[in-house]
Amino acid sequence: MQRKKMLIAGLAIALLIGVASAALISYFGQVKMTAIVKQAVLLDGKDVTEMPTIEETAKVAGGQSFCRYHWLQSQTSVPVTVLFETAYDPGLWDNEITTTYTTTITESSSYDDYVIDSQRLVGLYVGLTLNDLLAKDLEYTVDVTSNPKFAPNINIWITSGGTTYVLQAWGKDWTGTGPHRVTFSDLVSLVAGYGATVNPSLGGANTINGGHAKSYGSPPYYYYDNLDDLKLDWGTWKATFVEVRAQAGAAGGQVLRPVEFKAAGITIEVPDSDTFTTVTLQPGEFLPFYICYKFDLLIKADTYYIYSTVKPAS
């Protein structure tokens, strides 16, 4: 009997041990994703953690006005429609201050200003070989609102093995206001331009011969007037950025605004209006714009804070 009790007790202990070791699992597996997220749209190259508010100052008198250059850059792979909102502190009774947003520019009369970012109309970050970029539409439409002079350039930054050059397709003189459509091929083949050069820097004085360029003068000035020759020399180089840029210099005084830019299979549309409050950015788009301020002649002397906010359109 004693032995039977011991066997029963031992069996009970074994069952308890079995129950303890047969605990249920709470899941079958786990995936840990570390996502490093960047802001979809940058204002002046900054996100809100780097520069929550971009501060500017100006001293003006009643009746005066001025504009300031800024730019947006899309870092996302989807289109983003943004809205420009304006607030004033102290609040206004009427339209003592008028704030507008525009992409319309007046080209500078200084040749040195060609390299200034405010001469850029629109741009796009890409990652294709030059051959692949040129296999797609590469063209722009601008609305010349007054003083027609020269077609803007199409510039492409190309790189290979740590070397970066700027391929510049030069716009030709034109006449007439209104919309003008220009293709990269037209610029290179002399239909709407003066050919293309390859330079060590934007607006650089010296040009580079890739082997198939034409030349004239002494020291020689190298240029391309044939797309096939251009692609033979530079087609395998990687294109990182392509833009439409006002010429400045002899084109000084021409007033124009971008309407459309097609590059790398993307179509960028800019409102064909002197002012706007919304715009849709395409993936990789670089869009310059101006904030313009106009002060009523009878505005009360005071310190005014004008807040321009760029936010997603709801």
HELIX and SHEET records of a PDB file:
HELIX    1   1 GLN A    2  SER A   21  1                                  20    
HELIX    2   2 TYR A  111  VAL A  115  5                                   5    
HELIX    3   3 ASP A  117  GLN A  119  5                                   3    
HELIX    4   4 LEU A  130  LEU A  134  1                                   5    
HELIX    5   5 PHE A  184  VAL A  188  1                                   5    
HELIX    6   6 LEU A  227  TRP A  234  1                                   8    
HELIX    7   7 GLY A  249  ALA A  251  5                                   3    
SHEET    1   A 4 VAL A  41  LEU A  43  0                                        
SHEET    2   A 4 SER A  65  SER A  74 -1                                        
SHEET    3   A 4 GLU A 285  PHE A 295 -1                                        
SHEET    4   A 4 ILE A  97  THR A 102 -1                                        
SHEET    1   B 8 VAL A  41  LEU A  43  0                                        
SHEET    2   B 8 SER A  65  SER A  74 -1                                        
SHEET    3   B 8 GLU A 285  PHE A 295 -1                                        
SHEET    4   B 8 ARG A 120  THR A 129 -1                                        
SHEET    5   B 8 LYS A 238  ARG A 245 -1                                        
SHEET    6   B 8 ASN A 153  SER A 160 -1                                        
SHEET    7   B 8 THR A 163  GLY A 171 -1                                        
SHEET    8   B 8 GLY A 193  ASN A 199 -1                                        
SHEET    1   C 3 THR A 278  LEU A 281  0                                        
SHEET    2   C 3 VAL A  80  ASP A  89 -1                                        
SHEET    3   C 3 TYR A 305  PRO A 312 -1                                        
SHEET    1   D 4 ILE A 105  THR A 106  0                                        
SHEET    2   D 4 VAL A 255  ALA A 263 -1                                        
SHEET    3   D 4 GLU A 139  SER A 146 -1                                        
SHEET    4   D 4 GLY A 178  THR A 183 -1                                        
SHEET    1   E 3 ILE A 105  THR A 106  0                                        
SHEET    2   E 3 VAL A 255  ALA A 263 -1                                        
SHEET    3   E 3 ILE A 266  GLU A 269 -1                                        
SHEET    1   F 2 LYS A 214  TYR A 216  0                                        
SHEET    2   F 2 TYR A 221  TYR A 223 -1                                        
END                                                                             
